[in-house]
Amino acid sequence: MDPYLQTARVTLRPFGADDADLLVELDSDPEVVRYLSGGAPTAPEVVRDQILPSVRAGYDRWGGRFGLFAADETASGEFLGWFCLRPERDGPLDHVELGYRLRRAAWGRGIATEVADALLTKAFTELDVRVVWGATMALNRGSQRVMEKVGMTVTQTLETPEDMLAVEGADLGGFQYEITRDQWKERGALPS
Ligand SMILES: CC(C)(COP(=O)(O)OP(=O)(O)OC[C@H]1O[C@@H](n2cnc3c(N)ncnc32)[C@H](O)[C@@H]1OP(=O)(O)O)[C@@H](O)C(=O)NCCC(=O)NCCS
């Protein structure tokens, strides 16, 4: 299957039906899911029976234009985690969410910034997107820095959703970040 996106170091590709173990392992690291579930792993049967089928249904729903994609290191083929670029389920196709989740071994190498930047380019030059947004908890400084580095800015503060009230820092809420196509054009290329 053709890659969805390639950057200097990373290839994004659709998840296959046999990739459940990659997602199970990713979500089994308490540090990776610290600001998502409070550190609790996602049950393997939930990944197999709900999450992976839903991710794969998205490829059909959006004709491969949007979705949640596996990130592999191109040189080694090693699984790094995932990135998503997708509208809300029945939302407008020009208003899409950016998201990312990487294995701990991949952190701190500029991978999230590299791929997020390439996803913005794809969104605004190929996919007719008008706004890219992302949401993060107030304590998740790493996630915020990725969005700040690619030129996104805070547009609103968020209350923590009911199902995340047990997560560390839930009382501090979160932030929604956005960038419009016009802001992205004004931003220009990131310094290399
Ligand atoms: C958030 C995440 C994707 C960042 O990935 P990454 O590849 O390590 O990020 P980068 O290397 O591109 O770093 C981007 C910037 O964030 C900073 N950063 C990364 N992690 C950080 C942390 N924990 N605290 C503070 N800053 C951090 C980096 O220093 C860099 O900024 P700088 O260039 O000014 O130094 C990764 O930590 C992750 O997968 N976390 C778990 C899942 C998650 O929280 N996803 C987001 C949910 S909203």
Ligand as a Chemical Component Dictionary entry (heavy atoms), coordinates in Angstrom:
data_LIG
# 
_chem_comp.id                   LIG 
_chem_comp.type                 NON-POLYMER 
_chem_comp.pdbx_formal_charge   0 
_chem_comp.three_letter_code    LIG 
# 
loop_
_chem_comp_atom.comp_id 
_chem_comp_atom.atom_id 
_chem_comp_atom.alt_atom_id 
_chem_comp_atom.type_symbol 
_chem_comp_atom.charge 
_chem_comp_atom.model_Cartn_x 
_chem_comp_atom.model_Cartn_y 
_chem_comp_atom.model_Cartn_z 
_chem_comp_atom.pdbx_ordinal 
LIG C1  C1  C 0 4.190  14.786 22.875 1  
LIG C2  C2  C 0 5.138  13.936 22.017 2  
LIG C3  C3  C 0 4.415  13.502 20.740 3  
LIG C4  C4  C 0 6.362  14.799 21.648 4  
LIG O1  O1  O 0 7.138  14.043 20.713 5  
LIG P1  P1  P 0 8.689  14.337 20.420 6  
LIG O2  O2  O 0 9.019  13.700 19.101 7  
LIG O3  O3  O 0 9.490  13.972 21.610 8  
LIG O4  O4  O 0 8.668  15.923 20.260 9  
LIG P2  P2  P 0 9.852  16.780 19.582 10 
LIG O5  O5  O 0 11.152 16.066 19.765 11 
LIG O6  O6  O 0 9.423  17.147 18.198 12 
LIG O7  O7  O 0 9.883  18.050 20.526 13 
LIG C5  C5  C 0 9.133  19.209 20.278 14 
LIG C6  C6  C 0 9.392  20.225 21.381 15 
LIG O8  O8  O 0 8.736  19.790 22.578 16 
LIG C7  C7  C 0 9.670  19.770 23.640 17 
LIG N1  N1  N 0 9.280  18.672 24.516 18 
LIG C8  C8  C 0 9.092  17.375 24.166 19 
LIG N2  N2  N 0 8.703  16.664 25.246 20 
LIG C9  C9  C 0 8.646  17.537 26.281 21 
LIG C10 C10 C 0 8.282  17.432 27.658 22 
LIG N3  N3  N 0 7.912  16.263 28.180 23 
LIG N4  N4  N 0 8.306  18.539 28.412 24 
LIG C11 C11 C 0 8.669  19.736 27.900 25 
LIG N5  N5  N 0 9.003  19.914 26.597 26 
LIG C12 C12 C 0 9.009  18.830 25.809 27 
LIG C13 C13 C 0 11.001 19.541 22.970 28 
LIG O9  O9  O 0 12.071 19.953 23.790 29 
LIG C14 C14 C 0 10.844 20.411 21.729 30 
LIG O10 O10 O 0 10.957 21.776 22.039 31 
LIG P3  P3  P 0 12.338 22.609 21.837 32 
LIG O11 O11 O 0 12.788 22.361 20.429 33 
LIG O12 O12 O 0 11.946 23.987 22.160 34 
LIG O13 O13 O 0 13.323 22.010 22.821 35 
LIG C15 C15 C 0 5.613  12.666 22.789 36 
LIG O14 O14 O 0 6.170  13.068 24.008 37 
LIG C16 C16 C 0 4.477  11.689 23.071 38 
LIG O15 O15 O 0 4.148  10.848 22.230 39 
LIG N6  N6  N 0 3.895  11.776 24.296 40 
LIG C17 C17 C 0 2.865  10.810 24.722 41 
LIG C18 C18 C 0 1.549  10.937 23.976 42 
LIG C19 C19 C 0 0.949  12.312 24.079 43 
LIG O16 O16 O 0 0.951  12.938 25.136 44 
LIG N7  N7  N 0 0.398  12.772 22.956 45 
LIG C20 C20 C 0 -0.260 14.059 22.871 46 
LIG C21 C21 C 0 -1.600 14.025 23.468 47 
LIG S1  S1  S 0 -2.381 15.642 23.370 48 
# 
loop_
_chem_comp_bond.comp_id 
_chem_comp_bond.atom_id_1 
_chem_comp_bond.atom_id_2 
_chem_comp_bond.value_order 
_chem_comp_bond.pdbx_ordinal 
LIG C1  C2  SING 1  
LIG C2  C3  SING 2  
LIG C2  C4  SING 3  
LIG C2  C15 SING 4  
LIG C4  O1  SING 5  
LIG O1  P1  SING 6  
LIG P1  O2  DOUB 7  
LIG P1  O3  SING 8  
LIG P1  O4  SING 9  
LIG O4  P2  SING 10 
LIG P2  O5  DOUB 11 
LIG P2  O6  SING 12 
LIG P2  O7  SING 13 
LIG O7  C5  SING 14 
LIG C5  C6  SING 15 
LIG C6  O8  SING 16 
LIG C6  C14 SING 17 
LIG O8  C7  SING 18 
LIG C7  N1  SING 19 
LIG C7  C13 SING 20 
LIG N1  C8  SING 21 
LIG N1  C12 SING 22 
LIG C8  N2  DOUB 23 
LIG N2  C9  SING 24 
LIG C9  C10 SING 25 
LIG C9  C12 DOUB 26 
LIG C10 N3  SING 27 
LIG C10 N4  DOUB 28 
LIG N4  C11 SING 29 
LIG C11 N5  DOUB 30 
LIG N5  C12 SING 31 
LIG C13 O9  SING 32 
LIG C13 C14 SING 33 
LIG C14 O10 SING 34 
LIG O10 P3  SING 35 
LIG P3  O11 DOUB 36 
LIG P3  O12 SING 37 
LIG P3  O13 SING 38 
LIG C15 O14 SING 39 
LIG C15 C16 SING 40 
LIG C16 O15 DOUB 41 
LIG C16 N6  SING 42 
LIG N6  C17 SING 43 
LIG C17 C18 SING 44 
LIG C18 C19 SING 45 
LIG C19 O16 DOUB 46 
LIG C19 N7  SING 47 
LIG N7  C20 SING 48 
LIG C20 C21 SING 49 
LIG C21 S1  SING 50 
# 
